[in-house]
Amino acid sequence: MAAIEYLSKIDKLLPFFISQENVWAHYDSDADVLYLHFKKPNQADDSELTDENVIVRYEQGEIIGLTILNASKRAQIVH
């Protein structure tokens, strides 16, 4: 994926992140997973895996976090 295409996808997500009062992030280098939490504490009661290998976590229908698999490989796309 070209850098422009990748940045376009990020741009579509920005309104969601800006609407969040707080975002907590944790990167697990051993697993190469980036965890983004929009609510603490949170307890997901549902989740879905997207075609892009991102796990969207829900609590009572509200998105409370994202788990981004293979995070470092994604970062290399824009370098």
Beta strands, then each sheet from edge to edge (+ up, - down):
strand 1: 24-28
strand 2: 33-37
strand 3: 46-49
strand 4: 54-59
strand 5: 62-69
sheet 1: 1+ 2- 5+ 4- 3+
end
